[in-house]
């Protein structure tokens, strides 16, 4: 994690601690200065680790009750993974269209940074970054995207589990047709 991100996390945790003194319930803090967590940078770091390791990336794909397992080339996996957090909400002009909320979830013992759009038509519907407060390690990144094209809507629910796997659930709705669900799990887990 970059020094700037660590300082930001410490600042956020300090605010949370001050707000929660005497109260055991979770408290939320809404970010005003718009310095969002660099999700794309986290994924690039993870991809560099995967590229450096002698591991295969397995793809488990399920559609219409049929599951198939294959090994996917690291270059193809990299292309897919680099598009997870695109468009990048940490940069202008999109940055101003998102709100950040940071809170400590005492039940999970994780700091959660959530990003949601102000505009209901935004492609990225939600990003949640779950960070372990003691180690400052990102445990999981959740991204939800929606694309509307003509008479069809595609929703992707993406879960990146640091050091282990990427899960992508794609739901396709098309007017006059039965909804379609595709589950893809990319696994390279070393933990």
C-alpha positions in Angstrom: 0.0 0.0 0.0 1.4 3.4 -0.9 2.5 5.8 1.9 -0.3 8.2 1.0 -2.9 5.5 1.2 -1.5 4.3 4.6 -1.7 7.9 5.9 -5.3 8.2 4.6 -6.3 4.9 6.3 -4.7 6.0 9.6 -6.6 9.3 9.4 -9.8 7.5 8.6 -9.4 5.0 11.4 -8.6 7.9 13.8 -11.8 9.6 12.8 -13.7 6.4 13.3 -12.2 5.8 16.7 -13.0 9.3 17.9 -16.6 9.0 16.6 -17.1 5.6 18.3 -15.7 6.4 21.7 -18.3 5.1 24.2 -20.4 3.5 21.5 -19.8 -0.1 20.3 -21.9 0.3 17.1 -20.3 0.9 13.7 -20.0 4.5 12.6 -19.8 5.8 9.1 -17.6 8.7 7.8 -18.4 10.3 4.5 -15.3 11.5 2.6 -15.3 15.1 1.5 -11.9 15.5 -0.1 -12.5 12.8 -2.7 -9.2 11.0 -2.4 -10.5 7.5 -3.3 -8.8 4.2 -2.7 -6.7 3.2 -5.8 -8.5 0.0 -6.7 -6.9 -0.2 -10.2 -3.4 0.1 -8.6 -4.3 -2.7 -6.1 -5.3 -5.0 -9.0 -2.1 -4.1 -11.0 0.0 -5.0 -7.9 -1.9 -8.3 -7.6 -1.4 -9.0 -11.3 2.4 -8.4 -11.0 2.5 -11.0 -8.2 0.5 -13.5 -10.3 2.9 -13.0 -13.2 5.9 -13.5 -11.0 4.7 -16.8 -9.6 4.8 -20.2 -11.2 1.1 -20.8 -10.9 -1.7 -21.5 -13.3 -4.9 -19.5 -13.4 -7.9 -21.9 -13.5 -11.2 -20.8 -14.9 -14.4 -22.5 -13.6 -17.3 -21.4 -15.7 -20.9 -22.2 -15.1 -23.8 -21.4 -17.4 -27.2 -23.1 -17.7 -26.3 -25.8 -15.2 -23.1 -26.8 -17.1 -19.7 -26.2 -15.5 -16.4 -26.3 -17.4 -12.9 -26.0 -16.1 -9.9 -24.7 -18.1 -6.6 -23.1 -17.6 -6.5 -19.5 -18.9 -3.4 -17.8 -20.1 -2.0 -15.1 -17.7 -2.1 -12.5 -20.5 -5.8 -13.1 -21.1 -6.5 -13.0 -17.4 -4.6 -9.7 -17.1 -6.7 -8.2 -19.9 -9.9 -9.2 -18.1 -8.7 -8.1 -14.7 -7.5 -4.7 -15.8 -11.0 -3.9 -16.9 -12.6 -4.6 -13.5 -12.4 -1.1 -12.2 -13.0 0.7 -15.5 -14.1 3.3 -16.0 -11.8 4.6 -13.2 -13.8 6.6 -10.7 -10.7 7.8 -8.9 -10.0 10.3 -11.7 -11.9 13.3 -13.0 -14.4 13.8 -14.5 -16.0 10.7 -12.8 -14.5 11.3 -9.4 -17.0 14.1 -8.6 -19.9 11.8 -9.4 -19.2 9.4 -6.5 -19.5 9.5 -2.8 -17.2 7.6 -0.4 -18.3 6.2 2.9 -15.8 4.7 5.3 -16.8 2.6 8.3 -15.4 0.0 10.7 -17.5 -3.2 10.7 -16.9 -4.6 14.1 -18.6 -7.9 13.2 -16.2 -8.6 10.4 -13.3 -6.7 11.9 -12.7 -4.9 8.6 -12.7 -1.3 7.5 -15.0 -0.8 4.6 -14.6 1.9 2.0 -17.7 2.1 -0.2 -18.2 4.2 -3.3 -21.6 4.8 -4.8 -22.7 7.1 -7.7 -24.8 10.2 -7.3 -26.2 9.5 -10.8 -28.4 6.4 -11.1 -27.3 5.9 -14.7 -23.5 5.4 -13.9 -21.9 2.2 -15.2 -20.1 1.5 -11.9 -22.9 1.0 -9.4 -20.8 0.3 -6.4 -17.2 -0.4 -5.2 -16.5 -1.8 -1.7 -12.9 -2.2 -0.5 -12.5 -4.3 2.7 -9.3 -3.7 4.6 -8.0 -5.5 7.7 -7.4 -2.7 10.2 -4.3 -4.2 11.9 -2.4 -5.3 8.8 -3.8 -2.7 6.4 -4.1 -5.4 3.9 -6.9 -5.4 1.3 -8.9 -8.6 1.9 -11.6 -8.2 -0.8 -12.7 -5.7 -3.5 -16.3 -5.8 -4.7 -17.3 -4.1 -7.9 -20.8 -3.9 -9.4 -21.2 -2.7 -13.0 -24.3 -2.2 -15.1 -24.4 -1.7 -18.9 -27.6 -0.9 -20.7 -27.5 -1.5 -24.5 -30.7 -1.3 -26.5 -33.2 -3.7 -25.0 -30.7 -5.6 -22.9 -29.1 -5.0 -19.5 -25.9 -6.6 -18.3 -25.0 -6.6 -14.6 -21.6 -7.8 -13.4 -20.9 -8.5 -9.8 -17.2 -8.9 -9.3 -15.4 -10.1 -6.2 -11.6 -9.9 -6.1 -10.2 -11.9 -3.1 -6.6 -10.8 -2.6 -4.1 -13.6 -3.3 -6.7 -16.2 -4.2 -9.4 -15.6 -6.8 -11.6 -13.5 -8.9 -15.3 -14.3 -9.2 -17.5 -12.7 -11.8 -21.2 -13.2 -11.9 -22.8 -11.9 -15.1 -26.6 -11.4 -15.3 -28.0 -10.6 -18.7 -31.6 -9.5 -19.1 -33.1 -9.0 -22.6 -36.6 -7.9 -23.3 -38.8 -10.9 -24.2 -36.1 -13.5 -23.3 -35.3 -15.5 -20.2 -32.6 -14.0 -18.0 -29.2 -15.6 -18.4 -26.6 -16.0 -15.6 -23.0 -16.9 -16.0 -20.6 -17.6 -13.1 -16.9 -17.4 -13.7 -14.3 -18.1 -11.0 -10.6 -17.5 -11.8 -8.4 -19.2 -9.2 -4.7 -18.9 -8.7 -4.8 -19.3 -4.9 -1.5 -19.7 -3.0 -3.0 -19.1 0.4 
